Amino acid sequence: MSTEIPNEVPSDSSTVPTITAAATTLPVTTSMMMKIRHSDEIPAMIRS
């Protein structure tokens, strides 16, 4: 840890990837849930 680096730099560099990861993970999780729901509904429709 260098004292020359301001506190804002590490906090920004750690916060930005987290926000990006959350922004990319949420749509993926949502689409995965939708696919799982559809794959669950299809056999139920076939059975009926």
Buried (B, 14 or more C-beta within 10 A) or exposed (E): EEEEEEEEEEEEEEEEEEEEEEEEEEEEEEEEEEEEEEEEEEEEEEEE
